[in-house]
């Protein structure tokens, strides 16, 4: 299994857990949300075409 797939599965499981327990995690919840956003950014980078492909998202960043 690729890291991108692992990230996808983890993101889905964490989001499901947060939705199932809306009052849980209190003050830590914003950090969890920030972590999820970073995980999604890394997954996007892993799934993007290489920077040499001028049409890919990685070529447009920067």
N, C-alpha and C positions, 0 to 999 in steps of 0.2 A: 504494500500500500504506500502510495506517495504521501509526502508531508502535506501537500495541498488537500488530499482526501481526509487525512487525519484531522487537519484544522477544520475542515467543513463539518465532520462528524462531531468534533468537540464543541464547535460553535452552536450547532443545532441542539446538542444535549444541554449545554449551559443555558441557552435561551428557553428551552422547554422547562428546565428546572426553575428559572426565574419566573416564568409565567405561571407555573404551578404553585409557587409560593411567593405571592406578591409582597407580603409583609416581611419576608425573611431577608437576612443579610444586612439590614439596617444601614449603618454608616459605610459599610464596605461596598455596597451596591454600586456607587459611582465608579469605584476602581474596577469592579467587575465589568461594567459597561465599557470603560476605557480599554480594558484588556481585550474584550470582544472586538472592539473597533480596530485595535492593532492587529489582532489575529486575522481579521478580514482583509486588512491592508496587505499583510504578508501573503495571504492566500492569493489575492489579486496579482501581486508581483510574481508569484510562482506560476500562475496560470497565463500571464501575459506573454506575448511573443518576445523573442530576444530583442534587445535594443537595436540591433542591426536592421530589423524590419521597420522601416520608417513609418509604416502605417499602424504600428502597434502602440498601445498605451505607454509602454516604457520609453519609447522614442519621444513622446510628447511631454513627459515629465522633465522638469528642470529648466 
